Amino acid sequence: MSQTIPAPVRVLSEDAPFLHATWNDDQTSACGYVVIDRLITGIATGGMRMRPGCTLAEVTDLAREMTLKMGAFGIHVGGAKGGIDFDPAAPEAAEVRVRFLRAVRPLLERYWVTAGDLGTQQAQLDLAFAEIGLGNTSFHAAMVRAPDEPQVRTRVQQAFSTPMDGLYLSELIGGFGVAKATLAGLEHLGVPVRSATAVIQGFGAMGGSTALYLARAGVKVVGVTDALGMILNKDRGLDVELMLSARTRGGIIDRSALRSDDVELDGDIWLSQKVEVLVPAAVSYSITADNCDLIQARLIVEAANVPTTAEAEQRLLNRGVVVIPDFLANTGAAAGAWWVILGEVDGPDAAYARLSAQIRPLVVHLMGDAARKQISLRSTAAEFARQNAERLAVDYGSVVPTGELYTATQRSATSTPAMSSDDPAAPPRSC
Ligand SMILES: NC(=O)c1ccc[n+]([C@@H]2O[C@H](COP(=O)([O-])OP(=O)(O)OC[C@H]3O[C@@H](n4cnc5c(N)ncnc54)[C@H](O)[C@@H]3O)[C@@H](O)[C@H]2O)c1
């Protein structure tokens, strides 16, 4: 199928962010950045990554994406992001993380609720918060706004420290949402789930959980990559649960646990595999104008943040490849956390159920809208998310010292559009 979709796919607003800060470590070569794209209800949210080469421009893009994510899901919070240019595998990584957080502590106290991201696990972040004297969770700025702070802290603590199959909510719910979005995309393309194959770049919090829930839904996951390379099994698919049990910190798979017919290959070839679905779930800007013509998949589901450059996406759209953008596909992790923080759900099972009920109708609705308008899914979804974010900012205030973060919860539910909810809440163990 070949189709030219004229709409621009670059949807990130070029407006300057509300605030950005740059930090230079005085003990290593590390630099760090915080960008608050916008405040809503006086607060903003977004993960904190650590990777060599991270830049202020990258963190700015990611912060804008966070505003879109919150808007798309009708959550009355703005977008922010943090990034440290440093190798997370270096022995000094933990100390660098602590020094960075200490430097930007005023933002963490009031404005910026952060979480695990590329190269930073949630548990590492929570430990670093404790070390700088900000309690035991990176959600600190939201906790201190709660009228019933001890109760909210207990709810968050319970939700995020109860393992399921040895993994925690922060390592599972993001990929659960990505898998749900993938199933909606396959349905849109008329591809039966049981005949679909997938390759995933990255096997950390997002990639690992996406692989798990896609496999449980019946999609054959034939390949995954980590920072060391790719593991492929085209004939019978990978044993995702086995590989998760052999995963080390940092999302690296212990090769000694692989089965004899699993093949090890160079990581770069992940995107040229002949499969229905590709899921970028590692670094940003991994699909570019230089490599996008190698893609044979019909559906790309962005588990990573900003993995596809604008030029690459335009060329993919012209070839009829569907791209489900990051701010729809991967918001499960942030939305789930905020639903727990705000008390809109009381624990992991309810968070999975709500995500399940919300994400498929959202993706289906916007895919239909894009098809009707003959514009890209990203364009129509971004417009929807921006309008929602604007409305939330008007309703709850933007730069307010203390908005109605908790009491606003009921009203924010009306900020999502009326869409059919024919997607039954699924049990958390399957997709
Ligand atoms: N963790 C979250 O809650 C969350 C939520 C939404 C989006 N994201 C996005 O998902 C992506 C992955 O985040 P994560 O939290 O899963 O990270 P992670 O650190 O847990 O895992 C990253 C994975 O990518 C691999 N990797 C690292 N560098 C690579 C490279 N150059 N090439 C190929 N693979 C590489 C690692 O080995 C690991 O398997 C990021 O873009 C992040 O912004 C994360």
PDBQT file of the ligand as one rigid body, heavy atoms in Angstrom, charges set to zero:
ROOT
HETATM    1  N1  LIG A 501      10.724   3.544  32.223  1.00  0.00    +0.000 N 
HETATM    2  C1  LIG A 501       9.608   4.177  31.957  1.00  0.00    +0.000 C 
HETATM    3  O1  LIG A 501       8.697   4.257  32.807  1.00  0.00    +0.000 OA
HETATM    4  C2  LIG A 501       9.381   4.794  30.603  1.00  0.00    +0.000 A 
HETATM    5  C3  LIG A 501       8.110   5.296  30.303  1.00  0.00    +0.000 A 
HETATM    6  C4  LIG A 501       7.858   5.808  29.033  1.00  0.00    +0.000 A 
HETATM    7  C5  LIG A 501       8.875   5.835  28.088  1.00  0.00    +0.000 A 
HETATM    8  N2  LIG A 501      10.121   5.388  28.416  1.00  0.00    +0.000 N 
HETATM    9  C6  LIG A 501      11.140   5.430  27.364  1.00  0.00    +0.000 C 
HETATM   10  O2  LIG A 501      11.443   4.093  26.975  1.00  0.00    +0.000 OA
HETATM   11  C7  LIG A 501      12.824   4.014  26.573  1.00  0.00    +0.000 C 
HETATM   12  C8  LIG A 501      13.505   2.931  27.381  1.00  0.00    +0.000 C 
HETATM   13  O3  LIG A 501      13.414   3.272  28.763  1.00  0.00    +0.000 OA
HETATM   14  P1  LIG A 501      13.561   2.154  29.887  1.00  0.00    +0.000 P 
HETATM   15  O4  LIG A 501      13.123   2.773  31.139  1.00  0.00    +0.000 OA
HETATM   16  O5  LIG A 501      13.007   0.864  29.417  1.00  0.00    +0.000 OA
HETATM   17  O6  LIG A 501      15.162   2.047  29.913  1.00  0.00    +0.000 OA
HETATM   18  P2  LIG A 501      16.054   0.872  30.573  1.00  0.00    +0.000 P 
HETATM   19  O7  LIG A 501      17.328   1.517  30.934  1.00  0.00    +0.000 OA
HETATM   20  O8  LIG A 501      15.282   0.128  31.584  1.00  0.00    +0.000 OA
HETATM   21  O9  LIG A 501      16.289  -0.127  29.333  1.00  0.00    +0.000 OA
HETATM   22  C9  LIG A 501      16.922   0.308  28.155  1.00  0.00    +0.000 C 
HETATM   23  C10 LIG A 501      17.166  -0.893  27.258  1.00  0.00    +0.000 C 
HETATM   24  O10 LIG A 501      17.762  -0.427  26.038  1.00  0.00    +0.000 OA
HETATM   25  C11 LIG A 501      19.047  -1.039  25.866  1.00  0.00    +0.000 C 
HETATM   26  N3  LIG A 501      19.904  -0.057  25.242  1.00  0.00    +0.000 N 
HETATM   27  C12 LIG A 501      20.578   0.951  25.821  1.00  0.00    +0.000 A 
HETATM   28  N4  LIG A 501      21.276   1.635  24.915  1.00  0.00    +0.000 NA
HETATM   29  C13 LIG A 501      21.026   1.056  23.729  1.00  0.00    +0.000 A 
HETATM   30  C14 LIG A 501      21.434   1.304  22.406  1.00  0.00    +0.000 A 
HETATM   31  N5  LIG A 501      22.277   2.315  22.110  1.00  0.00    +0.000 N 
HETATM   32  N6  LIG A 501      20.975   0.490  21.428  1.00  0.00    +0.000 NA
HETATM   33  C15 LIG A 501      20.146  -0.524  21.702  1.00  0.00    +0.000 A 
HETATM   34  N7  LIG A 501      19.705  -0.807  22.936  1.00  0.00    +0.000 NA
HETATM   35  C16 LIG A 501      20.152  -0.027  23.921  1.00  0.00    +0.000 A 
HETATM   36  C17 LIG A 501      19.500  -1.452  27.252  1.00  0.00    +0.000 C 
HETATM   37  O11 LIG A 501      20.452  -2.519  27.210  1.00  0.00    +0.000 OA
HETATM   38  C18 LIG A 501      18.161  -1.904  27.851  1.00  0.00    +0.000 C 
HETATM   39  O12 LIG A 501      17.830  -3.204  27.404  1.00  0.00    +0.000 OA
HETATM   40  C19 LIG A 501      13.391   5.407  26.770  1.00  0.00    +0.000 C 
HETATM   41  O13 LIG A 501      13.295   6.107  25.543  1.00  0.00    +0.000 OA
HETATM   42  C20 LIG A 501      12.475   6.037  27.781  1.00  0.00    +0.000 C 
HETATM   43  O14 LIG A 501      12.452   7.429  27.695  1.00  0.00    +0.000 OA
HETATM   44  C21 LIG A 501      10.382   4.847  29.636  1.00  0.00    +0.000 A 
ENDROOT
TORSDOF 0
